[in-house]
Amino acid sequence: MLRSVNNNARIGIVMTNPRNYYMSSREQELIYWVYDVVVGNELIIDVPQEFLIRIEKNENEENIK
């Protein structure tokens, strides 16, 4: 997810309100919520909401162990 090798940050901050991302082709249409997130010193744009939910779920499962 992070482009820089020297970025060891484990916490990200959601910087924007959700917005719709729309992509279409002849076969399908995709519409989903995206956010901009700052992790360490990097801004990552258009992070899908489903990805953020999955990260949170995985982190919580690791805390159980």
Secondary structure, 3 states (H helix, E strand, C coil): CCCCCCCCCCCEEECCCCEEEEEECCCCEEEEEEEEEEECCEEEEEEEHHHHHHHHHHHHHHHHC
